[in-house]
């Protein structure tokens, strides 16, 4: 059996771990205070800031490409991802 340990610190928002998702503010918004800054839960942009362009992606991946973002974060694309975290009890198999 082969086992591999993968650190999860970056995906959990630990500033010392590698960034999996980077917040990408729209044009004319202020830049984040640090490179690894993430909007805290419940954060919303200042209402005086201009609207983001239609279809703007608020998150980038490690390579700087557009990303769907972390689940539950501001501007993340969550549609279709939360279903994977639930289990249908009819599909649970019991083994004794």
Secondary structure as the mmCIF struct_conf table of DSSP 4:
data_model
#
loop_
_struct_conf.conf_type_id
_struct_conf.id
_struct_conf.beg_label_comp_id
_struct_conf.beg_label_asym_id
_struct_conf.beg_label_seq_id
_struct_conf.end_label_comp_id
_struct_conf.end_label_asym_id
_struct_conf.end_label_seq_id
TURN_TY1_P TURN_TY1_P1 UNK A 9 UNK A 9
HELX_RH_3T_P HELX_RH_3T_P1 UNK A 10 UNK A 12
TURN_TY1_P TURN_TY1_P2 UNK A 13 UNK A 13
TURN_TY1_P TURN_TY1_P3 UNK A 15 UNK A 16
BEND BEND1 UNK A 17 UNK A 17
HELX_LH_PP_P HELX_LH_PP_P1 UNK A 18 UNK A 19
BEND BEND2 UNK A 20 UNK A 20
STRN STRN1 UNK A 22 UNK A 23
HELX_LH_PP_P HELX_LH_PP_P2 UNK A 25 UNK A 26
TURN_TY1_P TURN_TY1_P4 UNK A 27 UNK A 28
BEND BEND3 UNK A 29 UNK A 29
HELX_LH_PP_P HELX_LH_PP_P3 UNK A 30 UNK A 32
BEND BEND4 UNK A 33 UNK A 34
TURN_TY1_P TURN_TY1_P5 UNK A 35 UNK A 36
HELX_LH_PP_P HELX_LH_PP_P4 UNK A 39 UNK A 40
TURN_TY1_P TURN_TY1_P6 UNK A 41 UNK A 42
TURN_TY1_P TURN_TY1_P7 UNK A 47 UNK A 48
BEND BEND5 UNK A 49 UNK A 49
HELX_LH_PP_P HELX_LH_PP_P5 UNK A 50 UNK A 53
TURN_TY1_P TURN_TY1_P8 UNK A 54 UNK A 55
STRN STRN2 UNK A 59 UNK A 60
TURN_TY1_P TURN_TY1_P9 UNK A 62 UNK A 63
BEND BEND6 UNK A 64 UNK A 64
STRN STRN3 UNK A 66 UNK A 67
BEND BEND7 UNK A 70 UNK A 70
TURN_TY1_P TURN_TY1_P10 UNK A 71 UNK A 72
BEND BEND8 UNK A 73 UNK A 73
TURN_TY1_P TURN_TY1_P11 UNK A 74 UNK A 75
TURN_TY1_P TURN_TY1_P12 UNK A 79 UNK A 81
HELX_RH_3T_P HELX_RH_3T_P2 UNK A 82 UNK A 85
HELX_RH_3T_P HELX_RH_3T_P3 UNK A 89 UNK A 91
#
